[in-house]
Amino acid sequence: MSREQETLSYNINRISQGTEITGTINTTGDIRIDGILEGNLTSKGRVVIGETGRVKGELNCRFIDVWGTFEGSLSATEATNMKAMATVTGDLKTCKLCIEVGAKFNGTCSMSDLTQENNNK
């Protein structure tokens, strides 16, 4: 087992509706945001921004599903899914991208194999 696999935790963290956080969050697990986050978020797992969720800042993760609102810089090494009610504004780097009809995306998108790029650094 690789060292990275040993340290990965599959806990699910949650920022509930009515909660506002300003600052930096680092997690090895998945996280769901139904409240408000203004700051930076790094996750080695999946990030879900729920319908009531709003994130403004820099976000780095493996997978992301956006139902709510995101503004800033987003990097997902595996895949980005924008659901029909999503609003995403900013710069996006991802390997795979799915945008449902009705989603709003305003910004730039760069698609490449980010896991390969990170391994080459």
TORSE-995212 format. One record per residue: residue in three letters; residue number from 1; x, y, z of N, C-alpha, C in turn. Coordinates in pm, whole numbers, always signed. Layout:
REM residues N
<r resn="ALA" resi="NUM" n_xx="X" n_yy="Y" n_zz="Z" ca_xx="X" ca_yy="Y" ca_zz="Z" c_xx="X" c_yy="Y" c_zz="Z"/>
...
This chain:
REM residues 121
<r resn="MET" resi="1" n_xx="+85" n_yy="-117" n_zz="+0" ca_xx="+0" ca_yy="+0" ca_zz="+0" c_xx="+89" c_yy="+124" c_zz="+0"/>
<r resn="SER" resi="2" n_xx="+59" n_yy="+221" n_zz="-88" ca_xx="+141" ca_yy="+342" ca_zz="-94" c_xx="+116" c_yy="+429" c_zz="+29"/>
<r resn="ARG" resi="3" n_xx="+212" n_yy="+517" n_zz="+52" ca_xx="+201" ca_yy="+604" ca_zz="+170" c_xx="+77" c_yy="+692" c_zz="+160"/>
<r resn="GLU" resi="4" n_xx="+45" n_yy="+742" n_zz="+39" ca_xx="-72" ca_yy="+827" ca_zz="+24" c_xx="-200" c_yy="+750" c_zz="+57"/>
<r resn="GLN" resi="5" n_xx="-209" n_yy="+625" n_zz="+12" ca_xx="-328" ca_yy="+546" ca_zz="+40" c_xx="-343" c_yy="+521" c_zz="+189"/>
<r resn="GLU" resi="6" n_xx="-232" n_yy="+506" n_zz="+260" ca_xx="-237" ca_yy="+483" ca_zz="+404" c_xx="-291" c_yy="+603" c_zz="+479"/>
<r resn="THR" resi="7" n_xx="-263" n_yy="+724" n_zz="+430" ca_xx="-303" ca_yy="+843" ca_zz="+503" c_xx="-440" c_yy="+894" c_zz="+463"/>
<r resn="LEU" resi="8" n_xx="-496" n_yy="+843" n_zz="+354" ca_xx="-628" ca_yy="+891" ca_zz="+313" c_xx="-734" c_yy="+846" c_zz="+413"/>
<r resn="SER" resi="9" n_xx="-820" n_yy="+938" n_zz="+448" ca_xx="-931" ca_yy="+910" ca_zz="+538" c_xx="-1059" c_yy="+935" c_zz="+460"/>
<r resn="TYR" resi="10" n_xx="-1156" n_yy="+851" n_zz="+476" ca_xx="-1279" ca_yy="+869" ca_zz="+401" c_xx="-1392" c_yy="+918" c_zz="+490"/>
<r resn="ASN" resi="11" n_xx="-1357" n_yy="+1008" n_zz="+580" ca_xx="-1457" ca_yy="+1075" ca_zz="+662" c_xx="-1533" c_yy="+1173" c_zz="+575"/>
<r resn="ILE" resi="12" n_xx="-1660" n_yy="+1192" n_zz="+606" ca_xx="-1740" ca_yy="+1291" ca_zz="+535" c_xx="-1762" c_yy="+1408" c_zz="+630"/>
<r resn="ASN" resi="13" n_xx="-1711" n_yy="+1523" n_zz="+592" ca_xx="-1726" ca_yy="+1646" ca_zz="+669" c_xx="-1843" c_yy="+1724" c_zz="+613"/>
<r resn="ARG" resi="14" n_xx="-1905" n_yy="+1808" n_zz="+696" ca_xx="-2021" ca_yy="+1882" ca_zz="+649" c_xx="-2023" c_yy="+2022" c_zz="+709"/>
<r resn="ILE" resi="15" n_xx="-2045" n_yy="+2119" n_zz="+623" ca_xx="-2071" ca_yy="+2256" ca_zz="+665" c_xx="-2219" c_yy="+2279" c_zz="+635"/>
<r resn="SER" resi="16" n_xx="-2299" n_yy="+2283" n_zz="+740" ca_xx="-2445" ca_yy="+2287" ca_zz="+725" c_xx="-2496" c_yy="+2425" c_zz="+689"/>
<r resn="GLN" resi="17" n_xx="-2618" n_yy="+2428" n_zz="+634" ca_xx="-2685" ca_yy="+2553" ca_zz="+603" c_xx="-2697" c_yy="+2634" c_zz="+731"/>
<r resn="GLY" resi="18" n_xx="-2669" n_yy="+2764" n_zz="+722" ca_xx="-2672" ca_yy="+2850" ca_zz="+839" c_xx="-2534" c_yy="+2870" c_zz="+901"/>
<r resn="THR" resi="19" n_xx="-2435" n_yy="+2794" n_zz="+852" ca_xx="-2298" ca_yy="+2805" ca_zz="+902" c_xx="-2214" c_yy="+2885" c_zz="+803"/>
<r resn="GLU" resi="20" n_xx="-2137" n_yy="+2981" n_zz="+854" ca_xx="-2047" ca_yy="+3060" ca_zz="+771" c_xx="-1906" c_yy="+3044" c_zz="+825"/>
<r resn="ILE" resi="21" n_xx="-1813" n_yy="+3011" n_zz="+736" ca_xx="-1673" ca_yy="+2993" ca_zz="+774" c_xx="-1587" c_yy="+3082" c_zz="+685"/>
<r resn="THR" resi="22" n_xx="-1492" n_yy="+3151" n_zz="+749" ca_xx="-1392" ca_yy="+3229" ca_zz="+677" c_xx="-1257" c_yy="+3172" c_zz="+717"/>
<r resn="GLY" resi="23" n_xx="-1179" n_yy="+3128" n_zz="+619" ca_xx="-1048" ca_yy="+3072" ca_zz="+650" c_xx="-1009" c_yy="+2961" c_zz="+555"/>
<r resn="THR" resi="24" n_xx="-920" n_yy="+2874" n_zz="+602" ca_xx="-865" ca_yy="+2767" ca_zz="+521" c_xx="-905" c_yy="+2633" c_zz="+579"/>
<r resn="ILE" resi="25" n_xx="-949" n_yy="+2541" n_zz="+492" ca_xx="-985" ca_yy="+2406" ca_zz="+533" c_xx="-900" c_yy="+2308" c_zz="+453"/>
<r resn="ASN" resi="26" n_xx="-836" n_yy="+2214" n_zz="+523" ca_xx="-761" ca_yy="+2105" ca_zz="+462" c_xx="-819" c_yy="+1975" c_zz="+515"/>
<r resn="THR" resi="27" n_xx="-853" n_yy="+1882" n_zz="+425" ca_xx="-909" ca_yy="+1755" ca_zz="+469" c_xx="-863" c_yy="+1643" c_zz="+376"/>
<r resn="THR" resi="28" n_xx="-847" n_yy="+1525" n_zz="+433" ca_xx="-816" ca_yy="+1408" ca_zz="+351" c_xx="-944" c_yy="+1337" c_zz="+311"/>
<r resn="GLY" resi="29" n_xx="-1056" n_yy="+1375" n_zz="+372" ca_xx="-1184" ca_yy="+1311" ca_zz="+344" c_xx="-1270" c_yy="+1392" c_zz="+249"/>
<r resn="ASP" resi="30" n_xx="-1393" n_yy="+1347" n_zz="+232" ca_xx="-1490" ca_yy="+1418" ca_zz="+150" c_xx="-1552" c_yy="+1530" c_zz="+233"/>
<r resn="ILE" resi="31" n_xx="-1608" n_yy="+1630" n_zz="+165" ca_xx="-1674" ca_yy="+1740" ca_zz="+235" c_xx="-1794" c_yy="+1787" c_zz="+156"/>
<r resn="ARG" resi="32" n_xx="-1902" n_yy="+1816" n_zz="+228" ca_xx="-2023" ca_yy="+1871" ca_zz="+168" c_xx="-2047" c_yy="+2007" c_zz="+230"/>
<r resn="ILE" resi="33" n_xx="-2073" n_yy="+2106" n_zz="+144" ca_xx="-2093" ca_yy="+2243" ca_zz="+190" c_xx="-2234" c_yy="+2287" c_zz="+154"/>
<r resn="ASP" resi="34" n_xx="-2316" n_yy="+2308" n_zz="+257" ca_xx="-2451" ca_yy="+2361" ca_zz="+238" c_xx="-2460" c_yy="+2502" c_zz="+296"/>
<r resn="GLY" resi="35" n_xx="-2354" n_yy="+2546" n_zz="+364" ca_xx="-2346" ca_yy="+2680" ca_zz="+420" c_xx="-2258" c_yy="+2768" c_zz="+332"/>
<r resn="ILE" resi="36" n_xx="-2183" n_yy="+2857" n_zz="+396" ca_xx="-2100" ca_yy="+2953" ca_zz="+324" c_xx="-1955" c_yy="+2936" c_zz="+367"/>
<r resn="LEU" resi="37" n_xx="-1866" n_yy="+2928" n_zz="+268" ca_xx="-1722" ca_yy="+2922" ca_zz="+294" c_xx="-1655" c_yy="+3031" c_zz="+212"/>
<r resn="GLU" resi="38" n_xx="-1583" n_yy="+3119" n_zz="+281" ca_xx="-1502" ca_yy="+3218" ca_zz="+212" c_xx="-1358" c_yy="+3193" c_zz="+253"/>
<r resn="GLY" resi="39" n_xx="-1280" n_yy="+3142" n_zz="+158" ca_xx="-1142" ca_yy="+3106" ca_zz="+187" c_xx="-1096" c_yy="+2994" c_zz="+97"/>
<r resn="ASN" resi="40" n_xx="-996" n_yy="+2920" n_zz="+141" ca_xx="-938" ca_yy="+2814" ca_zz="+60" c_xx="-975" c_yy="+2677" c_zz="+115"/>
<r resn="LEU" resi="41" n_xx="-1000" n_yy="+2584" n_zz="+25" ca_xx="-1036" ca_yy="+2448" ca_zz="+62" c_xx="-952" c_yy="+2351" c_zz="-19"/>
<r resn="THR" resi="42" n_xx="-887" n_yy="+2257" n_zz="+50" ca_xx="-812" ca_yy="+2151" ca_zz="-15" c_xx="-863" c_yy="+2019" c_zz="+40"/>
<r resn="SER" resi="43" n_xx="-904" n_yy="+1929" n_zz="-51" ca_xx="-955" ca_yy="+1798" ca_zz="-13" c_xx="-893" c_yy="+1693" c_zz="-104"/>
<r resn="LYS" resi="44" n_xx="-852" n_yy="+1580" n_zz="-44" ca_xx="-801" ca_yy="+1469" ca_zz="-125" c_xx="-915" c_yy="+1382" c_zz="-174"/>
<r resn="GLY" resi="45" n_xx="-1037" n_yy="+1419" n_zz="-140" ca_xx="-1154" ca_yy="+1341" ca_zz="-179" c_xx="-1250" c_yy="+1421" c_zz="-266"/>
<r resn="ARG" resi="46" n_xx="-1379" n_yy="+1399" n_zz="-242" ca_xx="-1487" ca_yy="+1464" ca_zz="-318" c_xx="-1538" c_yy="+1584" c_zz="-241"/>
<r resn="VAL" resi="47" n_xx="-1568" n_yy="+1691" n_zz="-316" ca_xx="-1630" ca_yy="+1809" ca_zz="-260" c_xx="-1768" c_yy="+1823" c_zz="-324"/>
<r resn="VAL" resi="48" n_xx="-1869" n_yy="+1845" n_zz="-241" ca_xx="-2004" ca_yy="+1871" ca_zz="-291" c_xx="-2045" c_yy="+2008" c_zz="-238"/>
<r resn="ILE" resi="49" n_xx="-2080" n_yy="+2097" n_zz="-330" ca_xx="-2139" ca_yy="+2225" ca_zz="-292" c_xx="-2289" c_yy="+2209" c_zz="-315"/>
<r resn="GLY" resi="50" n_xx="-2364" n_yy="+2198" n_zz="-205" ca_xx="-2508" ca_yy="+2175" ca_zz="-212" c_xx="-2584" c_yy="+2295" c_zz="-268"/>
<r resn="GLU" resi="51" n_xx="-2714" n_yy="+2278" n_zz="-288" ca_xx="-2797" ca_yy="+2383" ca_zz="-347" c_xx="-2790" c_yy="+2515" c_zz="-270"/>
<r resn="THR" resi="52" n_xx="-2779" n_yy="+2508" n_zz="-137" ca_xx="-2771" ca_yy="+2630" ca_zz="-56" c_xx="-2626" c_yy="+2670" c_zz="-29"/>
<r resn="GLY" resi="53" n_xx="-2531" n_yy="+2594" n_zz="-79" ca_xx="-2390" ca_yy="+2619" ca_zz="-54" c_xx="-2334" c_yy="+2731" c_zz="-139"/>
<r resn="ARG" resi="54" n_xx="-2244" n_yy="+2810" n_zz="-78" ca_xx="-2175" ca_yy="+2917" ca_zz="-150" c_xx="-2029" c_yy="+2913" c_zz="-108"/>
<r resn="VAL" resi="55" n_xx="-1941" n_yy="+2906" n_zz="-207" ca_xx="-1797" ca_yy="+2904" ca_zz="-180" c_xx="-1731" c_yy="+3013" c_zz="-263"/>
<r resn="LYS" resi="56" n_xx="-1645" n_yy="+3091" n_zz="-197" ca_xx="-1568" ca_yy="+3195" ca_zz="-265" c_xx="-1424" c_yy="+3179" c_zz="-222"/>
<r resn="GLY" resi="57" n_xx="-1336" n_yy="+3151" n_zz="-318" ca_xx="-1195" ca_yy="+3134" ca_zz="-286" c_xx="-1127" c_yy="+3038" c_zz="-379"/>
<r resn="GLU" resi="58" n_xx="-1026" n_yy="+2968" n_zz="-327" ca_xx="-951" ca_yy="+2870" ca_zz="-406" c_xx="-986" c_yy="+2731" c_zz="-356"/>
<r resn="LEU" resi="59" n_xx="-1021" n_yy="+2641" n_zz="-449" ca_xx="-1063" ca_yy="+2507" ca_zz="-413" c_xx="-982" c_yy="+2405" c_zz="-494"/>
<r resn="ASN" resi="60" n_xx="-921" n_yy="+2309" n_zz="-423" ca_xx="-844" ca_yy="+2201" ca_zz="-486" c_xx="-896" c_yy="+2069" c_zz="-433"/>
<r resn="CYS" resi="61" n_xx="-930" n_yy="+1976" n_zz="-525" ca_xx="-984" ca_yy="+1847" ca_zz="-483" c_xx="-967" c_yy="+1745" c_zz="-595"/>
<r resn="ARG" resi="62" n_xx="-1016" n_yy="+1623" n_zz="-570" ca_xx="-1014" ca_yy="+1519" ca_zz="-675" c_xx="-1140" c_yy="+1527" c_zz="-760"/>
<r resn="PHE" resi="63" n_xx="-1255" n_yy="+1531" n_zz="-695" ca_xx="-1385" ca_yy="+1537" ca_zz="-763" c_xx="-1465" c_yy="+1651" c_zz="-702"/>
<r resn="ILE" resi="64" n_xx="-1548" n_yy="+1715" n_zz="-785" ca_xx="-1639" ca_yy="+1816" ca_zz="-730" c_xx="-1774" c_yy="+1808" c_zz="-800"/>
<r resn="ASP" resi="65" n_xx="-1880" n_yy="+1818" n_zz="-720" ca_xx="-2017" ca_yy="+1830" ca_zz="-770" c_xx="-2069" c_yy="+1964" c_zz="-720"/>
<r resn="VAL" resi="66" n_xx="-2108" n_yy="+2051" n_zz="-813" ca_xx="-2158" ca_yy="+2183" ca_zz="-776" c_xx="-2307" c_yy="+2191" c_zz="-805"/>
<r resn="TRP" resi="67" n_xx="-2384" n_yy="+2211" n_zz="-700" ca_xx="-2528" ca_yy="+2236" ca_zz="-711" c_xx="-2556" c_yy="+2383" c_zz="-683"/>
<r resn="GLY" resi="68" n_xx="-2472" n_yy="+2444" n_zz="-599" ca_xx="-2491" ca_yy="+2582" ca_zz="-555" c_xx="-2403" c_yy="+2680" c_zz="-631"/>
<r resn="THR" resi="69" n_xx="-2331" n_yy="+2765" n_zz="-556" ca_xx="-2255" ca_yy="+2875" ca_zz="-615" c_xx="-2106" c_yy="+2865" c_zz="-579"/>
<r resn="PHE" resi="70" n_xx="-2023" n_yy="+2881" n_zz="-679" ca_xx="-1878" ca_yy="+2886" ca_zz="-657" c_xx="-1822" c_yy="+3005" c_zz="-732"/>
<r resn="GLU" resi="71" n_xx="-1730" n_yy="+3078" n_zz="-664" ca_xx="-1661" ca_yy="+3189" ca_zz="-727" c_xx="-1514" c_yy="+3184" c_zz="-688"/>
<r resn="GLY" resi="72" n_xx="-1426" n_yy="+3178" n_zz="-787" ca_xx="-1284" ca_yy="+3177" ca_zz="-758" c_xx="-1206" c_yy="+3087" c_zz="-851"/>
<r resn="SER" resi="73" n_xx="-1107" n_yy="+3019" n_zz="-795" ca_xx="-1019" ca_yy="+2930" ca_zz="-870" c_xx="-1045" c_yy="+2786" c_zz="-826"/>
<r resn="LEU" resi="74" n_xx="-1076" n_yy="+2700" n_zz="-922" ca_xx="-1115" ca_yy="+2562" ca_zz="-892" c_xx="-1027" c_yy="+2465" c_zz="-970"/>
<r resn="SER" resi="75" n_xx="-969" n_yy="+2369" n_zz="-898" ca_xx="-888" ca_yy="+2266" ca_zz="-961" c_xx="-934" c_yy="+2129" c_zz="-911"/>
<r resn="ALA" resi="76" n_xx="-982" n_yy="+2046" n_zz="-1003" ca_xx="-1027" ca_yy="+1910" ca_zz="-970" c_xx="-947" c_yy="+1812" c_zz="-1055"/>
<r resn="THR" resi="77" n_xx="-865" n_yy="+1729" n_zz="-990" ca_xx="-774" ca_yy="+1641" ca_zz="-1065" c_xx="-846" c_yy="+1530" c_zz="-1140"/>
<r resn="GLU" resi="78" n_xx="-967" n_yy="+1493" n_zz="-1098" ca_xx="-1039" ca_yy="+1385" ca_zz="-1165" c_xx="-1156" c_yy="+1436" c_zz="-1249"/>
<r resn="ALA" resi="79" n_xx="-1257" n_yy="+1499" n_zz="-1184" ca_xx="-1375" ca_yy="+1539" ca_zz="-1259" c_xx="-1450" c_yy="+1653" c_zz="-1191"/>
<r resn="THR" resi="80" n_xx="-1517" n_yy="+1733" n_zz="-1273" ca_xx="-1603" ca_yy="+1843" ca_zz="-1228" c_xx="-1741" c_yy="+1822" c_zz="-1286"/>
<r resn="ASN" resi="81" n_xx="-1843" n_yy="+1825" n_zz="-1199" ca_xx="-1983" ca_yy="+1813" ca_zz="-1242" c_xx="-2058" c_yy="+1937" c_zz="-1197"/>
<r resn="MET" resi="82" n_xx="-2115" n_yy="+2009" n_zz="-1293" ca_xx="-2199" ca_yy="+2125" ca_zz="-1261" c_xx="-2343" c_yy="+2085" c_zz="-1286"/>
<r resn="LYS" resi="83" n_xx="-2420" n_yy="+2082" n_zz="-1179" ca_xx="-2560" ca_yy="+2043" ca_zz="-1187" c_xx="-2644" c_yy="+2158" c_zz="-1242"/>
<r resn="ALA" resi="84" n_xx="-2768" n_yy="+2132" n_zz="-1279" ca_xx="-2853" ca_yy="+2228" ca_zz="-1348" c_xx="-2868" c_yy="+2362" c_zz="-1277"/>
<r resn="MET" resi="85" n_xx="-2867" n_yy="+2363" n_zz="-1144" ca_xx="-2887" ca_yy="+2488" ca_zz="-1071" c_xx="-2756" c_yy="+2556" c_zz="-1030"/>
<r resn="ALA" resi="86" n_xx="-2643" n_yy="+2504" n_zz="-1075" ca_xx="-2511" ca_yy="+2556" ca_zz="-1036" c_xx="-2479" c_yy="+2689" c_zz="-1104"/>
<r resn="THR" resi="87" n_xx="-2403" n_yy="+2772" n_zz="-1030" ca_xx="-2346" ca_yy="+2893" ca_zz="-1086" c_xx="-2198" c_yy="+2893" c_zz="-1049"/>
<r resn="VAL" resi="88" n_xx="-2112" n_yy="+2887" n_zz="-1150" ca_xx="-1967" ca_yy="+2883" ca_zz="-1129" c_xx="-1904" c_yy="+3000" c_zz="-1204"/>
<r resn="THR" resi="89" n_xx="-1826" n_yy="+3079" n_zz="-1131" ca_xx="-1758" ca_yy="+3194" ca_zz="-1190" c_xx="-1611" c_yy="+3188" c_zz="-1154"/>
<r resn="GLY" resi="90" n_xx="-1524" n_yy="+3189" n_zz="-1254" ca_xx="-1380" ca_yy="+3189" ca_zz="-1226" c_xx="-1303" c_yy="+3098" c_zz="-1316"/>
<r resn="ASP" resi="91" n_xx="-1186" n_yy="+3058" n_zz="-1269" ca_xx="-1095" ca_yy="+2974" ca_zz="-1345" c_xx="-1110" c_yy="+2829" c_zz="-1303"/>
<r resn="LEU" resi="92" n_xx="-1120" n_yy="+2741" n_zz="-1400" ca_xx="-1141" ca_yy="+2598" ca_zz="-1375" c_xx="-1032" c_yy="+2517" c_zz="-1444"/>
<r resn="LYS" resi="93" n_xx="-970" n_yy="+2426" n_zz="-1367" ca_xx="-877" ca_yy="+2327" ca_zz="-1422" c_xx="-930" c_yy="+2191" c_zz="-1381"/>
<r resn="THR" resi="94" n_xx="-949" n_yy="+2103" n_zz="-1480" ca_xx="-1004" ca_yy="+1972" ca_zz="-1450" c_xx="-967" c_yy="+1874" c_zz="-1560"/>
<r resn="CYS" resi="95" n_xx="-983" n_yy="+1747" n_zz="-1531" ca_xx="-956" ca_yy="+1642" ca_zz="-1630" c_xx="-1082" c_yy="+1613" c_zz="-1711"/>
<r resn="LYS" resi="96" n_xx="-1195" n_yy="+1599" n_zz="-1640" ca_xx="-1324" ca_yy="+1570" ca_zz="-1705" c_xx="-1425" c_yy="+1672" c_zz="-1659"/>
<r resn="LEU" resi="97" n_xx="-1516" n_yy="+1712" n_zz="-1749" ca_xx="-1613" ca_yy="+1816" ca_zz="-1718" c_xx="-1751" c_yy="+1778" c_zz="-1770"/>
<r resn="CYS" resi="98" n_xx="-1850" n_yy="+1793" n_zz="-1682" ca_xx="-1989" ca_yy="+1771" ca_zz="-1721" c_xx="-2071" c_yy="+1892" c_zz="-1674"/>
<r resn="ILE" resi="99" n_xx="-2136" n_yy="+1959" n_zz="-1767" ca_xx="-2219" ca_yy="+2074" ca_zz="-1735" c_xx="-2362" c_yy="+2042" c_zz="-1777"/>
<r resn="GLU" resi="100" n_xx="-2453" n_yy="+2033" n_zz="-1681" ca_xx="-2593" ca_yy="+2004" ca_zz="-1711" c_xx="-2661" c_yy="+2127" c_zz="-1770"/>
<r resn="VAL" resi="101" n_xx="-2765" n_yy="+2104" n_zz="-1847" ca_xx="-2845" ca_yy="+2212" ca_zz="-1904" c_xx="-2902" c_yy="+2295" c_zz="-1788"/>
<r resn="GLY" resi="102" n_xx="-2885" n_yy="+2426" n_zz="-1795" ca_xx="-2933" ca_yy="+2516" ca_zz="-1691" c_xx="-2823" c_yy="+2569" c_zz="-1602"/>
<r resn="ALA" resi="103" n_xx="-2710" n_yy="+2500" n_zz="-1596" ca_xx="-2598" ca_yy="+2548" ca_zz="-1515" c_xx="-2537" c_yy="+2671" c_zz="-1581"/>
<r resn="LYS" resi="104" n_xx="-2482" n_yy="+2759" n_zz="-1499" ca_xx="-2419" ca_yy="+2881" ca_zz="-1549" c_xx="-2270" c_yy="+2874" c_zz="-1517"/>
<r resn="PHE" resi="105" n_xx="-2186" n_yy="+2887" n_zz="-1622" ca_xx="-2041" ca_yy="+2888" ca_zz="-1605" c_xx="-1985" c_yy="+3009" c_zz="-1678"/>
<r resn="ASN" resi="106" n_xx="-1922" n_yy="+3098" n_zz="-1602" ca_xx="-1858" ca_yy="+3217" ca_zz="-1658" c_xx="-1714" c_yy="+3217" c_zz="-1613"/>
<r resn="GLY" resi="107" n_xx="-1622" n_yy="+3199" n_zz="-1706" ca_xx="-1481" ca_yy="+3198" ca_zz="-1671" c_xx="-1400" c_yy="+3125" c_zz="-1775"/>
<r resn="THR" resi="108" n_xx="-1285" n_yy="+3077" n_zz="-1732" ca_xx="-1197" ca_yy="+3003" ca_zz="-1822" c_xx="-1189" c_yy="+2858" c_zz="-1776"/>
<r resn="CYS" resi="109" n_xx="-1166" n_yy="+2769" n_zz="-1872" ca_xx="-1155" ca_yy="+2627" ca_zz="-1842" c_xx="-1033" c_yy="+2570" c_zz="-1913"/>
<r resn="SER" resi="110" n_xx="-952" n_yy="+2497" n_zz="-1837" ca_xx="-837" ca_yy="+2427" ca_zz="-1891" c_xx="-854" c_yy="+2280" c_zz="-1857"/>
<r resn="MET" resi="111" n_xx="-856" n_yy="+2195" n_zz="-1960" ca_xx="-877" ca_yy="+2052" ca_zz="-1938" c_xx="-751" c_yy="+1976" c_zz="-1975"/>
<r resn="SER" resi="112" n_xx="-700" n_yy="+1900" n_zz="-1878" ca_xx="-584" ca_yy="+1814" ca_zz="-1900" c_xx="-580" c_yy="+1712" c_zz="-1788"/>
<r resn="ASP" resi="113" n_xx="-488" n_yy="+1619" n_zz="-1799" ca_xx="-471" ca_yy="+1517" ca_zz="-1696" c_xx="-388" c_yy="+1577" c_zz="-1583"/>
<r resn="LEU" resi="114" n_xx="-455" n_yy="+1636" n_zz="-1484" ca_xx="-387" ca_yy="+1703" ca_zz="-1374" c_xx="-309" c_yy="+1607" c_zz="-1286"/>
<r resn="THR" resi="115" n_xx="-354" n_yy="+1483" n_zz="-1276" ca_xx="-279" ca_yy="+1386" ca_zz="-1193" c_xx="-144" c_yy="+1359" c_zz="-1255"/>
<r resn="GLN" resi="116" n_xx="-138" n_yy="+1351" n_zz="-1388" ca_xx="-11" ca_yy="+1332" ca_zz="-1458" c_xx="+79" c_yy="+1452" c_zz="-1443"/>
<r resn="GLU" resi="117" n_xx="+19" n_yy="+1574" n_zz="-1455" ca_xx="+97" ca_yy="+1697" ca_zz="-1439" c_xx="+157" c_yy="+1705" c_zz="-1299"/>
<r resn="ASN" resi="118" n_xx="+79" n_yy="+1669" n_zz="-1196" ca_xx="+128" ca_yy="+1674" ca_zz="-1059" c_xx="+239" c_yy="+1573" c_zz="-1036"/>
<r resn="ASN" resi="119" n_xx="+233" n_yy="+1457" n_zz="-1102" ca_xx="+336" ca_yy="+1356" ca_zz="-1087" c_xx="+467" c_yy="+1398" c_zz="-1154"/>
<r resn="ASN" resi="120" n_xx="+458" n_yy="+1483" n_zz="-1256" ca_xx="+576" ca_yy="+1529" ca_zz="-1327" c_xx="+648" c_yy="+1643" c_zz="-1256"/>
<r resn="LYS" resi="121" n_xx="+588" n_yy="+1700" n_zz="-1153" ca_xx="+649" ca_yy="+1814" ca_zz="-1083" c_xx="+749" c_yy="+1768" c_zz="-983"/>
